[in-house]
């Protein structure tokens, strides 16, 4: 049976356009009926058109994507999907904007599944390092902001003017914690939190 060329096109929202990706597919000679388009986030592969495409692909077929982030945005999931397509289904993948990500074996050329897998592993490693660097920068930014007195989270509720008086009555067992909270017009958890902070 003749092998087929398929294209996969994706944008994150319905407002975005796929014109550039479609033009790239046309340039590769892919028939419009063989192009599958999702307008959905790339956080995972649970996308309707992508699922339809996978059901169509067979051994020897070639799947084209404009760039690797059109396939997905999580490199761990991309690698898992990449292996499924190339190793289990025996299909080829071509990333148009990144010629090294082309699993087809060419005559007198070592480019193919091995090199593409290697490049993808490197990209995955770089993406992971960048994620860790971003998290580290966020942690450092929060620490630096706290040193400068920046408060995070919801602002604390101001203590009612009669809090000290009510709390003193509670600490002397003249009223219960729930009665103290009722008088201060807060729930009892808030009252006990305040009382613990003031250590009265």
JOJO-V317421 format. One record per pair of residues at least 24 apart in sequence whose ideal C-beta (glycine too) atoms are under 10 Angstrom apart, sorted by the first residue. I is the first residue (numbers start at 0). GAP is how many residues later the second one is. D is the distance in whole Angstrom. If there is no record, write none. Layout:
i: [I,I]
gap: [GAP,GAP]
d: [D,D]
This chain:
i: [0,0,0,0,1,1,2,2,2,2,2,2,2,3,3,3,3,3,3,3,3,3,3,3,4,4,4,4,4,4,4,4,4,4,4,5,5,5,5,5,5,5,5,5,5,5,5,5,5,5,5,6,6,6,6,6,6,6,6,6,6,6,6,6,6,6,7,7,7,7,7,7,7,7,7,7,7,7,7,7,7,7,7,8,8,8,8,8,8,8,8,8,8,9,9,9,9,9,9,9,9,9,9,9,9,9,9,9,9,9,9,10,10,10,10,10,10,10,11,11,11,11,11,11,11,11,12,12,12,13,13,14,17,17,19,19,20,20,20,20,20,20,21,22,23,23,23,23,23,23,23,24,24,24,24,26,26,27,27,27,27,27,28,29,29,29,33,33,33,34,35,37,40,40,41,41,41,41,41,41,41,41,42,42,42,42,43,43,43,43,43,44,44,44,44,44,44,44,44,46,49,53,53,53,53,53,56,56,56,56,56,57,57,57,58,58,58,58,58,59,59,59,59,60,60,60,60,60,61,61,61,61,61,61,61,62,62,62,62,62,62,62,63,63,63,63,63,63,64,64,64,64,64,64,64,65,65,65,65,66,66,66,66,66,67,67,67,67,67,67,67,67,67,68,68,69,69,69,70,70,72,73,73,73,74,74,74,74,74,74,74,74,74,75,75,75,77,77,77,77,78,78,78,78,78,81,81,81,81,81,81,82,82,85,85,85,85,85,86,86,91,92,94,94,97,155,155,155,156,156,156,156,158,158,158,158,158,159,159,159,159,159,162,162,162,162,162,163,163,165,165,165,166,166,166,166,166,167,169,169,170,170,170,170,171]
gap: [57,58,59,60,58,59,55,56,57,58,59,88,89,26,27,30,52,53,54,56,57,58,59,87,24,25,26,29,30,56,57,58,59,87,89,24,25,27,28,29,30,47,48,50,51,55,56,57,58,59,85,24,25,27,28,29,30,46,55,56,57,58,59,63,87,89,26,27,28,29,30,39,41,42,45,46,55,56,57,58,62,63,85,26,27,28,29,30,40,55,56,57,61,26,27,28,29,30,31,32,37,39,40,55,56,57,59,60,61,62,63,26,27,28,29,30,31,59,26,27,28,29,30,31,57,61,26,27,28,25,26,24,48,52,46,47,43,44,45,46,49,75,44,43,40,41,42,43,46,72,73,39,40,41,71,37,69,34,36,38,66,68,35,32,33,34,27,29,30,29,27,32,31,32,27,28,29,30,31,32,35,36,29,30,31,34,28,29,30,33,37,26,27,29,32,33,35,36,39,25,31,27,30,31,35,37,28,32,33,34,35,31,32,33,29,30,31,32,33,29,30,31,32,24,28,29,30,31,29,30,31,32,40,41,42,26,28,29,30,31,32,40,28,29,30,31,32,38,28,29,30,31,32,33,36,29,30,31,32,28,29,30,31,34,25,27,29,30,33,51,52,55,59,26,28,25,26,27,24,30,54,50,53,57,45,46,48,49,50,51,52,53,56,48,51,52,42,45,46,49,38,41,42,44,45,31,34,35,38,39,42,34,37,26,27,30,31,34,26,30,24,27,24,25,25,37,38,41,29,33,36,37,25,27,35,38,39,24,25,26,31,34,28,31,32,35,37,34,36,25,28,29,24,27,28,31,33,32,25,30,24,27,28,29,28]
d: [8,9,8,10,9,10,8,8,4,5,7,9,9,9,9,6,8,8,8,8,5,8,10,10,7,5,8,6,10,7,5,8,7,10,9,7,9,10,5,7,7,6,10,7,7,6,7,5,7,10,9,9,9,6,4,7,9,9,10,8,5,7,9,10,10,9,10,8,5,8,8,9,8,7,6,10,6,7,5,9,7,7,10,6,7,4,8,9,9,9,8,7,7,9,7,5,7,7,9,6,7,8,8,8,9,10,9,5,8,8,10,8,8,5,8,10,9,8,9,8,7,5,7,9,10,9,6,8,8,5,9,9,9,9,7,10,10,8,4,9,7,9,9,9,8,9,5,9,10,5,8,6,9,8,8,10,8,9,5,10,8,7,10,9,10,6,9,10,9,9,9,9,10,8,7,7,7,5,4,8,9,9,8,6,7,8,7,9,7,6,10,9,6,9,6,9,9,6,9,9,9,9,8,8,8,9,7,6,9,5,10,7,8,7,10,7,4,7,10,10,7,7,8,9,8,9,5,7,7,5,7,6,9,9,7,10,6,7,5,7,10,9,9,8,5,8,6,10,7,8,6,7,9,10,9,8,5,6,10,6,7,4,7,9,10,5,8,6,6,10,8,7,10,10,10,9,9,9,8,10,9,9,8,10,8,9,6,4,8,9,5,7,9,7,9,8,7,9,7,9,9,6,7,9,6,10,8,8,6,10,10,8,9,10,6,8,8,10,8,9,9,9,9,9,9,10,9,9,7,7,10,8,9,10,6,9,8,5,7,8,10,9,9,7,9,8,9,8,7,8,10,10,8,7,6,7,5,7,7,8,8,10,10,5,10]
